[in-house]
Amino acid sequence: MKITALHNVLPAAIKNKLNVLLLGAHGVGKSDVIADIVNSVGYKLLIQHPIVSNPIDYKGLPVSGEIDGKLTAEFIPYGDLQEMIETKEPLVVFFDDLGQAPIS
């Protein structure tokens, strides 16, 4: 499928909450097309760059303490994860250059 054909396919995929994987050469405009399409359907766009992100960032901030006398450990979401959890508007999360990210 050519990148221009994404304008016909992705709006329906986004509205139906389908995950989509785009494969293509560097610099063909995948990120720009995603931004245009997400904007056209009126959703908010959050772009993640796993190639430069610390893999532990996705879990949140580790904390421990006592609740009702029991020792517990949790992760407190912050940053992009907090935005993903707490957003009140439709949100598309786009993992850009995922194939170049470290395996971790």
For each residue, the residues with C-beta under 8 A, 3 or more apart:
1: 5 6 9
2: 5
3: 6 24 28 29 30 33
4: 7
5: 1 2 8 9
6: 1 3 9 10 22 33 37
7: 4 10 11 33 36 37
8: 5 11
9: 1 5 6 12 13
10: 6 7 13 14 20 33 34 37
11: 7 8 14 15 37 40 41
12: 9 15 16
13: 9 10 16 18 20
14: 10 11 17 18 37 38 41 43 92
15: 11 12 41
16: 12 13
17: 14
18: 13 14
19:
20: 10 13
21:
22: 6 30 34
23: 99
24: 3 28 30
25: 28
26:
27:
28: 3 24 25
29: 3 32 33
30: 3 22 24 33 34 96
31: 34 35 47 94 96
32: 29 35 36
33: 3 6 7 10 29 30 36 37
34: 10 22 30 31 37 38 45 92 94
35: 31 32 38 39 45 47
36: 7 32 33 39 40
37: 6 7 10 11 14 33 34 40 41
38: 14 34 35 41 43 44 45 92 94
39: 35 36 42 43 45
40: 11 36 37
41: 11 14 15 37 38 90
42: 39 90
43: 14 38 39 89 90 91 92
44: 38 87 89 90 91 92
45: 34 35 38 39 91 92 94
46: 80 83 84 91 92 93 94
47: 31 35 94 96
48: 53 80 93 94 95 96
49: 52 53 96 97
50: 53 55 95 97 98 101 102
51: 97 100 101 102
52: 49
53: 48 49 50 57 58 101
54: 57
55: 50 58 102 104
56: 59
57: 53 54 79 80 81
58: 53 55 81
59: 56 62 75 81
60: 75 76 77 78 81 82
61: 75 76 77 78
62: 59 73 74 75
63: 73 74 75 76
64: 71 72 73 74
65: 71 72
66: 69 70 71 72
67: 70 72
68:
69: 66
70: 66 67
71: 64 65 66
72: 64 65 66 67
73: 62 63 64
74: 62 63 64
75: 59 60 61 62 63
76: 60 61 63
77: 60 61 81 82 85
78: 60 61 81 82
79: 57 82 83
80: 46 48 57 83 84
81: 57 58 59 60 77 78 84 85
82: 60 77 78 79 85 86
83: 46 79 80 86 87 91
84: 46 80 81 87 91 93
85: 77 81 82
86: 82 83
87: 44 83 84 91
88:
89: 43 44
90: 41 42 43 44
91: 43 44 45 46 83 84 87
92: 14 34 38 43 44 45 46
93: 46 48 84
94: 31 34 38 45 46 47 48
95: 48 50 98
96: 30 31 47 48 49
97: 49 50 51 100 101
98: 50 95 101
99: 23
100: 51 97
101: 50 51 53 97 98
102: 50 51 55
103:
104: 55
